[in-house]
Amino acid sequence: MMLPQDEARTKYCPHLKAEDGKIRLCQGVQCMMWRFRYADKNGDHDEGYCGLAGKPAGAR
């Protein structure tokens, strides 16, 4: 699923573990598995996806 970073940061990440058992959220660009869809005309990256989840349909 392609998501803007600010929206991805609200999603649960099953790969992050918390010692106290609390859920952990997506780290977006701070995660080494985050993949950007493409850069826009200004060179800014907006949408991306979790590389651990595989390449989503429609990704270039």
PQR file of N, CA, C, O and H, with PARSE charges and radii, in Angstrom:
ATOM      1  N   MET A   1       0.843  -1.159   0.000 -0.4000 1.5000
ATOM      2  CA  MET A   1       0.000   0.000   0.000 -0.0000 2.0000
ATOM      3  C   MET A   1       0.898   1.235   0.000  0.5500 1.7000
ATOM      4  O   MET A   1       1.746   1.394   0.878 -0.5500 1.4000
ATOM      5  N   MET A   2       0.711   2.090  -0.968 -0.4000 1.5000
ATOM      6  CA  MET A   2       1.447   3.343  -1.035 -0.0000 2.0000
ATOM      7  C   MET A   2       0.850   4.326  -0.044  0.5500 1.7000
ATOM      8  O   MET A   2      -0.365   4.522  -0.010 -0.5500 1.4000
ATOM      9  H   MET A   2       0.022   1.961  -1.681  0.4000 1.0000
ATOM     10  N   LEU A   3       1.695   4.938   0.752 -0.4000 1.5000
ATOM     11  CA  LEU A   3       1.229   5.886   1.751 -0.0000 2.0000
ATOM     12  C   LEU A   3       2.176   7.071   1.844  0.5500 1.7000
ATOM     13  O   LEU A   3       3.385   6.917   1.669 -0.5500 1.4000
ATOM     14  H   LEU A   3       2.682   4.779   0.724  0.4000 1.0000
ATOM     15  N   PRO A   4       1.633   8.261   2.120 -0.5600 1.5000
ATOM     16  CA  PRO A   4       2.510   9.372   2.494  0.2800 2.0000
ATOM     17  C   PRO A   4       3.131   9.043   3.860  0.5500 1.7000
ATOM     18  O   PRO A   4       2.527   8.326   4.657 -0.5500 1.4000
ATOM     19  N   GLN A   5       4.312   9.555   4.126 -0.4000 1.5000
ATOM     20  CA  GLN A   5       5.002   9.249   5.374 -0.0000 2.0000
ATOM     21  C   GLN A   5       4.178   9.579   6.608  0.5500 1.7000
ATOM     22  O   GLN A   5       4.164   8.807   7.567 -0.5500 1.4000
ATOM     23  H   GLN A   5       4.803  10.138   3.478  0.4000 1.0000
ATOM     24  N   ASP A   6       3.495  10.710   6.598 -0.4000 1.5000
ATOM     25  CA  ASP A   6       2.737  11.098   7.791 -0.0000 2.0000
ATOM     26  C   ASP A   6       1.598  10.122   8.084  0.5500 1.7000
ATOM     27  O   ASP A   6       1.237   9.927   9.245 -0.5500 1.4000
ATOM     28  H   ASP A   6       3.506  11.337   5.819  0.4000 1.0000
ATOM     29  N   GLU A   7       1.035   9.513   7.054 -0.4000 1.5000
ATOM     30  CA  GLU A   7      -0.013   8.514   7.261 -0.0000 2.0000
ATOM     31  C   GLU A   7       0.580   7.161   7.647  0.5500 1.7000
ATOM     32  O   GLU A   7      -0.001   6.443   8.461 -0.5500 1.4000
ATOM     33  H   GLU A   7       1.329   9.672   6.111  0.4000 1.0000
ATOM     34  N   ALA A   8       1.726   6.809   7.074 -0.4000 1.5000
ATOM     35  CA  ALA A   8       2.375   5.536   7.385 -0.0000 2.0000
ATOM     36  C   ALA A   8       2.770   5.472   8.855  0.5500 1.7000
ATOM     37  O   ALA A   8       2.741   4.397   9.454 -0.5500 1.4000
ATOM     38  H   ALA A   8       2.198   7.393   6.413  0.4000 1.0000
ATOM     39  N   ARG A   9       3.132   6.585   9.432 -0.4000 1.5000
ATOM     40  CA  ARG A   9       3.556   6.618  10.832 -0.0000 2.0000
ATOM     41  C   ARG A   9       2.424   6.301  11.809  0.5500 1.7000
ATOM     42  O   ARG A   9       2.670   6.162  13.007 -0.5500 1.4000
ATOM     43  H   ARG A   9       3.157   7.458   8.945  0.4000 1.0000
ATOM     44  N   THR A  10       1.203   6.186  11.324 -0.4000 1.5000
ATOM     45  CA  THR A  10       0.079   5.820  12.182 -0.0000 2.0000
ATOM     46  C   THR A  10      -0.242   4.334  12.096  0.5500 1.7000
ATOM     47  O   THR A  10      -1.178   3.865  12.743 -0.5500 1.4000
ATOM     48  H   THR A  10       1.003   6.299  10.351  0.4000 1.0000
ATOM     49  N   LYS A  11       0.524   3.590  11.303 -0.4000 1.5000
ATOM     50  CA  LYS A  11       0.261   2.161  11.099 -0.0000 2.0000
ATOM     51  C   LYS A  11       1.157   1.304  11.991  0.5500 1.7000
ATOM     52  O   LYS A  11       2.302   1.660  12.268 -0.5500 1.4000
ATOM     53  H   LYS A  11       1.284   3.972  10.778  0.4000 1.0000
ATOM     54  N   TYR A  12       0.616   0.169  12.434 -0.4000 1.5000
ATOM     55  CA  TYR A  12       1.323  -0.786  13.276 -0.0000 2.0000
ATOM     56  C   TYR A  12       2.445  -1.474  12.505  0.5500 1.7000
ATOM     57  O   TYR A  12       2.270  -1.840  11.343 -0.5500 1.4000
ATOM     58  H   TYR A  12      -0.315  -0.120  12.209  0.4000 1.0000
ATOM     59  N   CYS A  13       3.581  -1.649  13.144 -0.4000 1.5000
ATOM     60  CA  CYS A  13       4.694  -2.385  12.539 -0.0000 2.0000
ATOM     61  C   CYS A  13       4.915  -3.677  13.314  0.5500 1.7000
ATOM     62  O   CYS A  13       5.306  -3.618  14.479 -0.5500 1.4000
ATOM     63  H   CYS A  13       3.723  -1.352  14.088  0.4000 1.0000
ATOM     64  N   PRO A  14       4.680  -4.839  12.714 -0.5600 1.5000
ATOM     65  CA  PRO A  14       4.858  -6.110  13.425  0.2800 2.0000
ATOM     66  C   PRO A  14       6.329  -6.482  13.627  0.5500 1.7000
ATOM     67  O   PRO A  14       6.624  -7.415  14.373 -0.5500 1.4000
ATOM     68  N   HIS A  15       7.245  -5.782  12.986 -0.4000 1.5000
ATOM     69  CA  HIS A  15       8.663  -6.111  13.078 -0.0000 2.0000
ATOM     70  C   HIS A  15       9.366  -5.396  14.225  0.5500 1.7000
ATOM     71  O   HIS A  15      10.464  -5.792  14.619 -0.5500 1.4000
ATOM     72  H   HIS A  15       7.005  -5.024  12.380  0.4000 1.0000
ATOM     73  N   LEU A  16       8.749  -4.351  14.765 -0.4000 1.5000
ATOM     74  CA  LEU A  16       9.330  -3.646  15.903 -0.0000 2.0000
ATOM     75  C   LEU A  16       8.817  -4.277  17.187  0.5500 1.7000
ATOM     76  O   LEU A  16       7.620  -4.530  17.324 -0.5500 1.4000
ATOM     77  H   LEU A  16       7.857  -4.030  14.446  0.4000 1.0000
ATOM     78  N   LYS A  17       9.693  -4.524  18.100 -0.4000 1.5000
ATOM     79  CA  LYS A  17       9.322  -5.165  19.366 -0.0000 2.0000
ATOM     80  C   LYS A  17       9.538  -4.185  20.516  0.5500 1.7000
ATOM     81  O   LYS A  17      10.573  -3.522  20.587 -0.5500 1.4000
ATOM     82  H   LYS A  17      10.665  -4.318  17.989  0.4000 1.0000
ATOM     83  N   ALA A  18       8.575  -4.097  21.400 -0.4000 1.5000
ATOM     84  CA  ALA A  18       8.699  -3.297  22.608 -0.0000 2.0000
ATOM     85  C   ALA A  18       8.824  -4.249  23.794  0.5500 1.7000
ATOM     86  O   ALA A  18       8.112  -5.251  23.864 -0.5500 1.4000
ATOM     87  H   ALA A  18       7.735  -4.635  21.343  0.4000 1.0000
ATOM     88  N   GLU A  19       9.714  -3.945  24.715 -0.4000 1.5000
ATOM     89  CA  GLU A  19       9.928  -4.817  25.864 -0.0000 2.0000
ATOM     90  C   GLU A  19       8.694  -4.910  26.756  0.5500 1.7000
ATOM     91  O   GLU A  19       8.453  -5.944  27.379 -0.5500 1.4000
ATOM     92  H   GLU A  19      10.293  -3.131  24.659  0.4000 1.0000
ATOM     93  N   ASP A  20       7.919  -3.840  26.818 -0.4000 1.5000
ATOM     94  CA  ASP A  20       6.750  -3.819  27.703 -0.0000 2.0000
ATOM     95  C   ASP A  20       5.492  -4.346  27.024  0.5500 1.7000
ATOM     96  O   ASP A  20       4.418  -4.300  27.623 -0.5500 1.4000
ATOM     97  H   ASP A  20       8.115  -3.000  26.312  0.4000 1.0000
ATOM     98  N   GLY A  21       5.588  -4.841  25.802 -0.4000 1.5000
ATOM     99  CA  GLY A  21       4.453  -5.433  25.115 -0.0000 2.0000
ATOM    100  C   GLY A  21       3.567  -4.442  24.379  0.5500 1.7000
ATOM    101  O   GLY A  21       2.564  -4.840  23.787 -0.5500 1.4000
ATOM    102  H   GLY A  21       6.461  -4.878  25.315  0.4000 1.0000
ATOM    103  N   LYS A  22       3.911  -3.170  24.402 -0.4000 1.5000
ATOM    104  CA  LYS A  22       3.112  -2.171  23.693 -0.0000 2.0000
ATOM    105  C   LYS A  22       3.387  -2.241  22.197  0.5500 1.7000
ATOM    106  O   LYS A  22       4.453  -2.683  21.769 -0.5500 1.4000
ATOM    107  H   LYS A  22       4.726  -2.846  24.882  0.4000 1.0000
ATOM    108  N   ILE A  23       2.401  -1.796  21.402 -0.4000 1.5000
ATOM    109  CA  ILE A  23       2.581  -1.821  19.952 -0.0000 2.0000
ATOM    110  C   ILE A  23       3.548  -0.715  19.534  0.5500 1.7000
ATOM    111  O   ILE A  23       3.689   0.301  20.215 -0.5500 1.4000
ATOM    112  H   ILE A  23       1.535  -1.437  21.750  0.4000 1.0000
ATOM    113  N   ARG A  24       4.198  -0.935  18.418 -0.4000 1.5000
ATOM    114  CA  ARG A  24       5.128   0.040  17.863 -0.0000 2.0000
ATOM    115  C   ARG A  24       4.606   0.452  16.494  0.5500 1.7000
ATOM    116  O   ARG A  24       4.016  -0.360  15.780 -0.5500 1.4000
ATOM    117  H   ARG A  24       4.083  -1.760  17.864  0.4000 1.0000
ATOM    118  N   LEU A  25       4.819   1.696  16.130 -0.4000 1.5000
ATOM    119  CA  LEU A  25       4.325   2.224  14.868 -0.0000 2.0000
ATOM    120  C   LEU A  25       5.434   2.326  13.835  0.5500 1.7000
ATOM    121  O   LEU A  25       6.621   2.315  14.161 -0.5500 1.4000
ATOM    122  H   LEU A  25       5.298   2.355  16.709  0.4000 1.0000
ATOM    123  N   CYS A  26       5.020   2.423  12.594 -0.4000 1.5000
ATOM    124  CA  CYS A  26       5.938   2.561  11.457 -0.0000 2.0000
ATOM    125  C   CYS A  26       6.863   3.762  11.663  0.5500 1.7000
ATOM    126  O   CYS A  26       6.434   4.813  12.139 -0.5500 1.4000
ATOM    127  H   CYS A  26       4.056   2.432  12.329  0.4000 1.0000
ATOM    128  N   GLN A  27       8.120   3.596  11.304 -0.4000 1.5000
ATOM    129  CA  GLN A  27       9.103   4.661  11.433 -0.0000 2.0000
ATOM    130  C   GLN A  27       9.265   5.460  10.138  0.5500 1.7000
ATOM    131  O   GLN A  27       9.981   6.461  10.112 -0.5500 1.4000
ATOM    132  H   GLN A  27       8.469   2.742  10.917  0.4000 1.0000
ATOM    133  N   GLY A  28       8.604   5.021   9.067 -0.4000 1.5000
ATOM    134  CA  GLY A  28       8.681   5.744   7.789 -0.0000 2.0000
ATOM    135  C   GLY A  28      10.097   5.799   7.264  0.5500 1.7000
ATOM    136  O   GLY A  28      10.764   4.769   7.172 -0.5500 1.4000
ATOM    137  H   GLY A  28       8.023   4.208   9.087  0.4000 1.0000
ATOM    138  N   VAL A  29      10.564   6.972   6.922 -0.4000 1.5000
ATOM    139  CA  VAL A  29      11.875   7.150   6.306 -0.0000 2.0000
ATOM    140  C   VAL A  29      13.017   6.756   7.241  0.5500 1.7000
ATOM    141  O   VAL A  29      14.123   6.502   6.764 -0.5500 1.4000
ATOM    142  H   VAL A  29      10.022   7.810   6.997  0.4000 1.0000
ATOM    143  N   GLN A  30      12.796   6.696   8.523 -0.4000 1.5000
ATOM    144  CA  GLN A  30      13.844   6.317   9.460 -0.0000 2.0000
ATOM    145  C   GLN A  30      14.110   4.808   9.462  0.5500 1.7000
ATOM    146  O   GLN A  30      15.105   4.359  10.031 -0.5500 1.4000
ATOM    147  H   GLN A  30      11.897   6.903   8.911  0.4000 1.0000
ATOM    148  N   CYS A  31      13.241   4.033   8.841 -0.4000 1.5000
ATOM    149  CA  CYS A  31      13.414   2.586   8.755 -0.0000 2.0000
ATOM    150  C   CYS A  31      14.211   2.246   7.494  0.5500 1.7000
ATOM    151  O   CYS A  31      13.972   2.815   6.428 -0.5500 1.4000
ATOM    152  H   CYS A  31      12.432   4.398   8.379  0.4000 1.0000
ATOM    153  N   MET A  32      15.151   1.324   7.621 -0.4000 1.5000
ATOM    154  CA  MET A  32      15.977   0.979   6.460 -0.0000 2.0000
ATOM    155  C   MET A  32      15.204   0.224   5.378  0.5500 1.7000
ATOM    156  O   MET A  32      15.694   0.081   4.258 -0.5500 1.4000
ATOM    157  H   MET A  32      15.346   0.863   8.487  0.4000 1.0000
ATOM    158  N   MET A  33      14.010  -0.256   5.699 -0.4000 1.5000
ATOM    159  CA  MET A  33      13.208  -0.974   4.709 -0.0000 2.0000
ATOM    160  C   MET A  33      12.192  -0.086   4.000  0.5500 1.7000
ATOM    161  O   MET A  33      11.490  -0.558   3.106 -0.5500 1.4000
ATOM    162  H   MET A  33      13.612  -0.139   6.609  0.4000 1.0000
ATOM    163  N   TRP A  34      12.096   1.189   4.378 -0.4000 1.5000
ATOM    164  CA  TRP A  34      11.162   2.111   3.728 -0.0000 2.0000
ATOM    165  C   TRP A  34      11.630   2.373   2.302  0.5500 1.7000
ATOM    166  O   TRP A  34      12.802   2.675   2.071 -0.5500 1.4000
ATOM    167  H   TRP A  34      12.666   1.572   5.105  0.4000 1.0000
ATOM    168  N   ARG A  35      10.735   2.260   1.373 -0.4000 1.5000
ATOM    169  CA  ARG A  35      11.050   2.489  -0.044 -0.0000 2.0000
ATOM    170  C   ARG A  35      10.169   3.609  -0.573  0.5500 1.7000
ATOM    171  O   ARG A  35       8.959   3.622  -0.343 -0.5500 1.4000
ATOM    172  H   ARG A  35       9.783   2.016   1.561  0.4000 1.0000
ATOM    173  N   PHE A  36      10.781   4.544  -1.280 -0.4000 1.5000
ATOM    174  CA  PHE A  36      10.034   5.644  -1.878 -0.0000 2.0000
ATOM    175  C   PHE A  36       9.497   5.226  -3.231  0.5500 1.7000
ATOM    176  O   PHE A  36      10.126   4.450  -3.949 -0.5500 1.4000
ATOM    177  H   PHE A  36      11.763   4.534  -1.466  0.4000 1.0000
ATOM    178  N   ARG A  37       8.334   5.744  -3.571 -0.4000 1.5000
ATOM    179  CA  ARG A  37       7.734   5.437  -4.871 -0.0000 2.0000
ATOM    180  C   ARG A  37       8.527   6.123  -5.973  0.5500 1.7000
ATOM    181  O   ARG A  37       8.999   5.465  -6.900 -0.5500 1.4000
ATOM    182  H   ARG A  37       7.823   6.374  -2.988  0.4000 1.0000
ATOM    183  N   TYR A  38       8.673   7.408  -5.882 -0.4000 1.5000
ATOM    184  CA  TYR A  38       9.441   8.185  -6.853 -0.0000 2.0000
ATOM    185  C   TYR A  38       9.570   9.605  -6.327  0.5500 1.7000
ATOM    186  O   TYR A  38       8.885   9.991  -5.380 -0.5500 1.4000
ATOM    187  H   TYR A  38       8.289   7.943  -5.130  0.4000 1.0000
ATOM    188  N   ALA A  39      10.441  10.370  -6.938 -0.4000 1.5000
ATOM    189  CA  ALA A  39      10.595  11.782  -6.578 -0.0000 2.0000
ATOM    190  C   ALA A  39       9.735  12.619  -7.523  0.5500 1.7000
ATOM    191  O   ALA A  39       9.630  12.314  -8.711 -0.5500 1.4000
ATOM    192  H   ALA A  39      10.998  10.057  -7.707  0.4000 1.0000
ATOM    193  N   ASP A  40       9.125  13.671  -6.991 -0.4000 1.5000
ATOM    194  CA  ASP A  40       8.330  14.543  -7.851 -0.0000 2.0000
ATOM    195  C   ASP A  40       9.229  15.539  -8.580  0.5500 1.7000
ATOM    196  O   ASP A  40      10.452  15.423  -8.510 -0.5500 1.4000
ATOM    197  H   ASP A  40       9.211  13.919  -6.026  0.4000 1.0000
ATOM    198  N   LYS A  41       8.654  16.504  -9.268 -0.4000 1.5000
ATOM    199  CA  LYS A  41       9.414  17.464 -10.067 -0.0000 2.0000
ATOM    200  C   LYS A  41      10.441  18.232  -9.241  0.5500 1.7000
ATOM    201  O   LYS A  41      11.500  18.596  -9.751 -0.5500 1.4000
ATOM    202  H   LYS A  41       7.660  16.599  -9.324  0.4000 1.0000
ATOM    203  N   ASN A  42      10.134  18.481  -7.967 -0.4000 1.5000
ATOM    204  CA  ASN A  42      11.044  19.241  -7.101 -0.0000 2.0000
ATOM    205  C   ASN A  42      12.095  18.351  -6.442  0.5500 1.7000
ATOM    206  O   ASN A  42      12.945  18.844  -5.700 -0.5500 1.4000
ATOM    207  H   ASN A  42       9.274  18.186  -7.552  0.4000 1.0000
ATOM    208  N   GLY A  43      12.046  17.057  -6.703 -0.4000 1.5000
ATOM    209  CA  GLY A  43      12.982  16.129  -6.085 -0.0000 2.0000
ATOM    210  C   GLY A  43      12.549  15.689  -4.703  0.5500 1.7000
ATOM    211  O   GLY A  43      13.296  15.009  -4.000 -0.5500 1.4000
ATOM    212  H   GLY A  43      11.355  16.657  -7.305  0.4000 1.0000
ATOM    213  N   ASP A  44      11.334  16.079  -4.306 -0.4000 1.5000
ATOM    214  CA  ASP A  44      10.822  15.690  -2.997 -0.0000 2.0000
ATOM    215  C   ASP A  44      10.197  14.304  -3.070  0.5500 1.7000
ATOM    216  O   ASP A  44       9.561  13.946  -4.061 -0.5500 1.4000
ATOM    217  H   ASP A  44      10.727  16.632  -4.877  0.4000 1.0000
ATOM    218  N   HIS A  45      10.385  13.545  -2.025 -0.4000 1.5000
ATOM    219  CA  HIS A  45       9.769  12.223  -1.922 -0.0000 2.0000
ATOM    220  C   HIS A  45       8.532  12.363  -1.047  0.5500 1.7000
ATOM    221  O   HIS A  45       8.575  13.007   0.002 -0.5500 1.4000
ATOM    222  H   HIS A  45      10.902  13.836  -1.220  0.4000 1.0000
ATOM    223  N   ASP A  46       7.442  11.764  -1.476 -0.4000 1.5000
ATOM    224  CA  ASP A  46       6.234  11.831  -0.657 -0.0000 2.0000
ATOM    225  C   ASP A  46       5.731  10.443  -0.318  0.5500 1.7000
ATOM    226  O   ASP A  46       5.742  10.050   0.848 -0.5500 1.4000
ATOM    227  H   ASP A  46       7.407  11.241  -2.328  0.4000 1.0000
ATOM    228  N   GLU A  47       5.297   9.705  -1.302 -0.4000 1.5000
ATOM    229  CA  GLU A  47       4.716   8.397  -1.032 -0.0000 2.0000
ATOM    230  C   GLU A  47       5.774   7.307  -1.020  0.5500 1.7000
ATOM    231  O   GLU A  47       6.805   7.400  -1.687 -0.5500 1.4000
ATOM    232  H   GLU A  47       5.289  10.024  -2.249  0.4000 1.0000
ATOM    233  N   GLY A  48       5.486   6.268  -0.239 -0.4000 1.5000
ATOM    234  CA  GLY A  48       6.380   5.136  -0.172 -0.0000 2.0000
ATOM    235  C   GLY A  48       5.660   3.929   0.387  0.5500 1.7000
ATOM    236  O   GLY A  48       4.440   3.937   0.553 -0.5500 1.4000
ATOM    237  H   GLY A  48       4.649   6.192   0.303  0.4000 1.0000
ATOM    238  N   TYR A  49       6.440   2.874   0.683 -0.4000 1.5000
ATOM    239  CA  TYR A  49       5.862   1.650   1.204 -0.0000 2.0000
ATOM    240  C   TYR A  49       6.922   0.893   2.001  0.5500 1.7000
ATOM    241  O   TYR A  49       8.116   1.175   1.902 -0.5500 1.4000
ATOM    242  H   TYR A  49       7.431   2.868   0.548  0.4000 1.0000
ATOM    243  N   CYS A  50       6.461  -0.066   2.788 -0.4000 1.5000
ATOM    244  CA  CYS A  50       7.361  -0.902   3.575 -0.0000 2.0000
ATOM    245  C   CYS A  50       7.958  -1.966   2.654  0.5500 1.7000
ATOM    246  O   CYS A  50       7.219  -2.739   2.044 -0.5500 1.4000
ATOM    247  H   CYS A  50       5.491  -0.295   2.868  0.4000 1.0000
ATOM    248  N   GLY A  51       9.262  -2.012   2.549 -0.4000 1.5000
ATOM    249  CA  GLY A  51       9.925  -2.991   1.714 -0.0000 2.0000
ATOM    250  C   GLY A  51       9.778  -4.410   2.236  0.5500 1.7000
ATOM    251  O   GLY A  51       9.866  -5.358   1.456 -0.5500 1.4000
ATOM    252  H   GLY A  51       9.862  -1.385   3.044  0.4000 1.0000
ATOM    253  N   LEU A  52       9.556  -4.581   3.535 -0.4000 1.5000
ATOM    254  CA  LEU A  52       9.359  -5.916   4.099 -0.0000 2.0000
ATOM    255  C   LEU A  52       8.039  -6.521   3.672  0.5500 1.7000
ATOM    256  O   LEU A  52       7.890  -7.743   3.653 -0.5500 1.4000
ATOM    257  H   LEU A  52       9.484  -3.810   4.168  0.4000 1.0000
ATOM    258  N   ALA A  53       7.086  -5.682   3.332 -0.4000 1.5000
ATOM    259  CA  ALA A  53       5.776  -6.165   2.929 -0.0000 2.0000
ATOM    260  C   ALA A  53       5.734  -6.533   1.449  0.5500 1.7000
ATOM    261  O   ALA A  53       4.733  -7.071   0.976 -0.5500 1.4000
ATOM    262  H   ALA A  53       7.206  -4.689   3.348  0.4000 1.0000
ATOM    263  N   GLY A  54       6.797  -6.255   0.721 -0.4000 1.5000
ATOM    264  CA  GLY A  54       6.831  -6.549  -0.700 -0.0000 2.0000
ATOM    265  C   GLY A  54       6.404  -5.339  -1.516  0.5500 1.7000
ATOM    266  O   GLY A  54       5.846  -4.382  -0.979 -0.5500 1.4000
ATOM    267  H   GLY A  54       7.610  -5.819   1.105  0.4000 1.0000
ATOM    268  N   LYS A  55       6.666  -5.388  -2.799 -0.4000 1.5000
ATOM    269  CA  LYS A  55       6.326  -4.272  -3.674 -0.0000 2.0000
ATOM    270  C   LYS A  55       4.835  -4.269  -3.973  0.5500 1.7000
ATOM    271  O   LYS A  55       4.308  -5.262  -4.476 -0.5500 1.4000
ATOM    272  H   LYS A  55       7.120  -6.165  -3.235  0.4000 1.0000
ATOM    273  N   PRO A  56       4.140  -3.162  -3.671 -0.5600 1.5000
ATOM    274  CA  PRO A  56       2.695  -3.130  -3.908  0.2800 2.0000
ATOM    275  C   PRO A  56       2.366  -3.041  -5.391  0.5500 1.7000
ATOM    276  O   PRO A  56       3.188  -2.601  -6.194 -0.5500 1.4000
ATOM    277  N   ALA A  57       1.178  -3.456  -5.740 -0.4000 1.5000
ATOM    278  CA  ALA A  57       0.707  -3.364  -7.123 -0.0000 2.0000
ATOM    279  C   ALA A  57       0.686  -1.907  -7.553  0.5500 1.7000
ATOM    280  O   ALA A  57       0.227  -1.043  -6.805 -0.5500 1.4000
ATOM    281  H   ALA A  57       0.510  -3.814  -5.087  0.4000 1.0000
ATOM    282  N   GLY A  58       1.169  -1.636  -8.726 -0.4000 1.5000
ATOM    283  CA  GLY A  58       1.163  -0.271  -9.240 -0.0000 2.0000
ATOM    284  C   GLY A  58       2.424   0.513  -8.900  0.5500 1.7000
ATOM    285  O   GLY A  58       2.554   1.660  -9.330 -0.5500 1.4000
ATOM    286  H   GLY A  58       1.542  -2.337  -9.333  0.4000 1.0000
ATOM    287  N   ALA A  59       3.347  -0.052  -8.153 -0.4000 1.5000
ATOM    288  CA  ALA A  59       4.596   0.641  -7.812 -0.0000 2.0000
ATOM    289  C   ALA A  59       5.541   0.565  -8.986  0.5500 1.7000
ATOM    290  O   ALA A  59       5.591  -0.445  -9.688 -0.5500 1.4000
ATOM    291  H   ALA A  59       3.241  -0.984  -7.804  0.4000 1.0000
ATOM    292  N   ARG A  60       6.283   1.616  -9.200 -0.4000 1.5000
ATOM    293  CA  ARG A  60       7.257   1.640 -10.303 -0.0000 2.0000
ATOM    294  C   ARG A  60       8.605   1.193  -9.838  0.5500 1.7000
ATOM    295  O   ARG A  60       9.547   1.149 -10.629 -0.5500 1.4000
ATOM    296  H   ARG A  60       6.243   2.436  -8.629  0.4000 1.0000
TER
END
